[in-house]
Amino acid sequence: MERDHREPEVHVENLKAQPDGAAVDDPGQRFAAYVGREAEPPRVARYAVNEAMIRNWAEAHDDFNPVYVDRAAAKATGRPDVVCPPAMISTWVMAGYRRHREIHRLRAEGVTEDFAYSQLLSELDAAGFTSVVATDVEQDYHAELRPGDHVTCHFTIESISPIKQTALGRGCFITLLKRYLDQGDALLVEERFRLLRFDPTRKEGAA
């Protein structure tokens, strides 16, 4: 298992709790039941891993590691083919813009879908925690992806913090555990994605 440090964590400034570290509320009774639950149905890649997508990603990130874009170079390292950049893993299971629009439409209409993460977000909205910002991502890489592989991602709600006062507003940090598997159910990547759901009307120092 290897932690890749080329994909830096993305931090938002001043999202720490108050200096005393005390929670200003305890969401345990409302939200703790969601911890450990499957967040949503598994996401299955719409397309197999392919060289065209790999090259597009490499060009977008100006990352021309030869094993990503040159079959001969990849074979010279003992690999049978080019490999997918590890940090690209999430792109294979992205649902697409049509689903993105549907999610926003359903949320605007107050519709809750029949899975835990949608239900949790509805409860957070009702409690006033309507805004969101991603805070950091950790990824552990277990195996390389090659053209022809097919990715499935399983989402679990791993943790929900007590409600804390941050510079952006009162809110709680949610950690989603994502396990990416190949077509044979072998573990490829384990990812922890953290976000802050907060009330933008209750900023630090506000009355």
N, C-alpha and C positions, 0 to 999 in steps of 0.2 A: 504494500500500500504506500502510495507516494502522494504527498501534498504538493500541489503545483503552485509555485509562487509567482508565476508569470501573469496570472490573472489577479490583479490587486483587489483587495477588499475596497468597496466603495463606502465611505463613511460620510455621514451628514454631520456638519459641525453642530456642537452644542446640543446633542440629543441625550446627554447624560441626565441622570436624576438629580434632585437637589443634593447639596453637599452631604447632608446627613443620611442620604440613601433611603430615607423613609418613604414608604408608599403612602400616597394621600388617599387611597381607597383600596379595597381588596375585592377584585372581581371573581374571587374563587367560586362563590356560590352560583354566579351567573355563567361563567365561562369555563371553569375547570373541567366540566363534563366533556368538553370537546377535545381535551388533551389525550393523545393516543389514538384518536379516531382517524380513519381514512378520510382525507380532506375532500376528495372528489373521485369519480371513477378514473381508473388508469388512463393515461393519455398514450395513445398508440400513434406512432409516426405515420403520416400520410404517405410518405415516400421512403424508400430504402436509402441508406447512405450512398452518396454518389459523388463522382469527381467534380461535376459541374458546380454543385453547391459548395464543396470544399474549396475550390479555386475562387469562387465569388467571395467567400468568407476571408480567404487569405489575402485577396486583393483589397478588400474593405479595411482590413486591419494591417496591411502592409507587412504581413508575416509570411515570408517565403521560405520557410524551413523546407529544404529539399524533399523530406519524407512526406510532406503534404501534397506536393505538386509534381514530383518527378518520379515516375515508376522505377526507372533504372537506379536512381539514387536510393529509393526505399529498398529495393532488392539488394543493393550493395551492403545494406545494414542487416541483412538477414530476414527482412520482412517480405511477405509474398506480394505486397502491393502497397500503394500509398496508404496513409492512415489519416484519420480525421483529427484536426486539432482538438485536444481534450476540452478546451474551454468552449468549444462549439456545441457541446452536447445538448443544451436546451433547445437549440434551433430545430432539431429534428422532430420535437413533439409540440412545437407551437401550433396552436389551433387555427391560426389564420385570422384575417381581418373581419371576415364575416361573423365568426364566433365572437370576436371582440365587440362588434357592434351589437350583437344579440345580448351579450352580458350587460352592456350599458343600458340597453332598452329595458330589459327585465328589471334592472335595479331602479331605473327611473319610474317604472310602473309599480314598484313595491313588491315584485314577484320574488319569492324565495324558491330556489331550485331544491330538489330532493336529495341533497347531500350536505355533509357536515359543514364544509367551508362556507357554502352559500348561506346556511342557517346562522353560522357564527357572524358573518359579515352583516346580516340583517339585524342581529342583536346589537352589534357594535353601532350600526347606524342609528338604531332606536335609542341607544344610550348617548348619542351625540358624537361618537367617534367616527366622523364621516370622511376624514381626510387620511391619506396614506402616503408614506415615503419609504422606499427601500433603504436599509441601513448597511447591510453587509451580506456577503456570500462566502461560504467556505465550500470547497470541493475536494474530495479525495478520489483519486483516479486508480482504478483497479485493473482495467484492461483497455486495449486500444480498439478503436472502431475502424472498420475497413469498408470499402464499397461493397454493397450487397447486404450489409447488416441492417437489421430492422430494430428500432428502439421502442421500448415501452417504458413509461415513467409512472411510478407509484408514489402518491403524495400522502404524507401523514402529518397531522398537526402535532408537532413534538412538544411545544411548550407555549405558554401564554404567561407573560409577566404580570405582577400586580400593576395596577394603574399608578403611574408616576407623573410628576410634573416635569415637562421638558421645555426647552426654549420655544418649541413649536406649539405646545399646548399639552393639556393632560391627555395621557394615552397609555396604551400597553403595547409591548413588543411581542410579536408572534413569530415563532420559528417553525417553518415548514421543512420537514425532512423529505427529500426527493431521492428516490432510488431508481436509477436508470439501468434497465436490463436489456440484453440482446434477445434475439429470437429463440435462443436456447435457455433463457432465464438466467444467464450468467450475469453477475453484477459488473457493470461498467464504471459507473460513477455514483458516489454518494454525495449529496449536496445538502447544505443547510442554508436556507434563504430566510433572512430576517427582515421584518418590516415593522414600522410603527404605525398603528392606527391611532389617530388623535383627534381631539376636539379643537378646531382652529380658533374658536372663540375664547378659549381659556389658556392664553399664552402666559409664559412666565412673567410675573410681575403685574398681570392684569388683575383688576379688582374682582 
